[in-house]
Amino acid sequence: MKVLTQELKEIAFANGVYLFGVAPVSRFNGAPAGHHPRDFLPSARSVISIGVPIPRGVLRYRQMLRQAAFVPVETRGEILQCYFYTGAGYETINSLLEQVSLRLANYLENKGFTSLYFPVTYGGVFRKIQRLTLGGRGIFSMRHAAVRAGLGEFGLNNLVVTPRYGPRVRFGAVITRAQLRASPLLERKVCLGESCMLCLQKCGTSALTMGNPELNPPWK
């Protein structure tokens, strides 16, 4: 158990992952029907959560090209968000997470443990899932898996807040029949909650407000 878990962690880190944790399926007790790991793999014993941070420089895209005469002021935001941030903040990282998740799943299967991984539900794929399901959520919650693997906690903004990278992390997940060594749960608070509220104050689109039901999901 310990050796295999360490091998998986080394593979993940060697391929660009910065956060790695394991949650036994018992930590998913109380999950809504359809969101438990055993809804996907009845023999599941462990869930691996991996995370890749978004570089801080990428998140400052709104400050870029302010003096660039060739970029019209009225289209600068759209160009930077749709081209630069979508690619650098989402697509590239999502692709990396999927590739590493596939490597981990295949490594486990070569060891004799049935495993599966999830493609990242983003953009058009996620919007299609929203149309086809009730509640408009992905079929498996990467965020809940990350929290149950000890990588962070839910913040006031309902994102996973990690001790080192804050909320600027994207996650992937692998469900496996292997009995892996569980990671310790986070012991100290990371999100300061209502005593801070910077996430609400700094939200560029004012999408976050107190009282928004999405900030307090029923299953945490």
N, C-alpha and C positions, 0 to 999 in steps of 0.2 A: 504493500500500500504506500508506504513512505517513499520507496525508491521510484515507483512508477509516477507518483505525483511530482517528484523532483525532476524526473525526466521530461514530463510534459511542460513543466514550468521553464526548463532550460530551452526547450524547443520554441516555446512562445516568445521568450525574451530574445532569443537569437534571431527571430524573424520580425522584430520591430514592436513587440508588445511591451508595455511598461507596467501594467497592472495584471495580476493573476491571482485568482482565488477559487476555492472549491467549497461548494455547499452540499451537504448530504440532503437527500430528498425530504428527510424529516423536517427540514427547515421550511418547507413549502406547505406544511399542514395549514389548512384554512384558505388555500388558494381557491378562487372561484372555479367552478366546473369548466374545463376546457383550457385552464391556464396552469395546471399542475404538470410537472415533468412527466409523470406517468400517463398523462393523457396522450403523450407523443410516443413514449417508450415504456410499456407496462413494466418492464424489468429494470427500469432506471434506478440507480443507486446514488449517483452523484451528478452535480451540475458544475461545469467549469465556466467561470466568468473571466473574460479578458477585456482589457481596456487600453485604448490608445489616446493620449491627450492631443488636443488641438493646440498647436503652437500659439503662444500669446500674440506674436506678430500678426498671425492670420486674423485674429479677432479684432484687430485694429484697422480693418479694411476701410472703415468709414472715414479715416483720416488720410487715406492715400490720394495721390494725384490732385491735390488741391491747387497746385500751381501748374498743372499740365494744360497748356493752351489747346492741345489737340483733342482734349476730352471736354465736351460741352458740359456746363454746370448742371443743366437740367437732366442729363443722362448719366452723369458720373456714378450716382448711387446705384442705378440699375445695372450698369456695366460691372461695377465691383462686386455687387451682391450676386448677380446671376452668373457671371463668368468666374471671377476669382474666388469668392467665398464658397459658392456651391461646389466648385471643384476641389479647392484646398481644404475646406472645412468639413465637407461631407464625403464626396464621391471617392477621393483618394483614400481616405481613412477607412471608409466602409469597405472598399475593395481589399485593403490590407487585413481587416478583421475577418472577412470571409475566407481569404486565402489561409490565414493562420488557423482559423476554426476547422477548415477542411483538413489541414495537415494533422491537427490534433485528433480529429475523429478517425482519420485513416490509420494513424499510429496506434490508437487504441484498438481498432478493429484487427490490425495485424497482430495484436497481442491476444486476440480472442474475445474482445469485449464489444458487443454491439453498441454503436454510437451514432449520433446524428448531430448536425449543426444547423444553425439558422442563417439564411441570407438576411442582410440588413433591410428592414422595411422602411424605405425612405422615398420621398417624392411621389412619382406617379404610381409606384407599386403600393405604397402605403395608402394613397387616395383610393386605389382600386379596392384594397382590403376594407377600407372604411365603408365603401358602398356595398360590399358583400357580407359584412358582419354587423351584428348589433352592438352598439356602443362605440363603434369607430376606433377600436384598439387593435394593435398587432396580435398575432396569434400566440406569441410567447413574449413575456415582458423581460427584456434585457436589463432594465433598471432593477426590477425586483430580484433578479438573479444576482446582480452585482451587490446589492445590499445584503442578501442572504449569504453571499460569499465573503462578506467582511470588507469589501472594497470601499464602502462609503455609507452614507445615510441619506434619506430623503430630506431635501431642503424645503424651505418655505415655498419655493417655486416648483416643487414636485420633481425637480431634477435630482440625480444622485450627486451629492457633494462629497468629494474625496479629500482626505487630509492634505495631500500634496498638490493636487491639480484643481481643487475646487470643483465646479460643475463642468469644466471644459474637457470632458472625456466622452468618447463614444465607446460603446460596449458590444461585445459579441458573446455567444453562449454555445456550449456543447453539452449535450445530455448523453450520459453513458451508463452502461451496466456495470462498469468497473467500480469497485469500492475504493475510493480515493481518500487521502488524508484531508479532513476538513480544515479549512482556514478559520482562525479565530474571528469572531464577530467584532465589529468596531466597538471599543469600550468608551471612548470619549466623544463628546459632542463636537461636531464640525460646523454645522449650520447654527447661527446664533438666533435664528427665528425672528420674532417680532421686535427684538431689541436691536436688530440690525436693519433688515428690510431693504438692503441695497439692491437686491434683485428686482424688487418692485420699482424702486426709484430710478434704476438705470435701464429699465426695459425700453428699448428704442421704439417699440410699436405700442406701448401701453397695454400689452396683452395680459399682463399680470395685475390683478387687483385683489384686495382682501375680500373674501366672500365668494370668490370664484370657486365653484365645486371642483374644478380640475386641480386646485391646489390641495385638496383634501380627499384623495381617492379612498374608497371604502376598504381597500386591501393594501395595507402597508406592512 
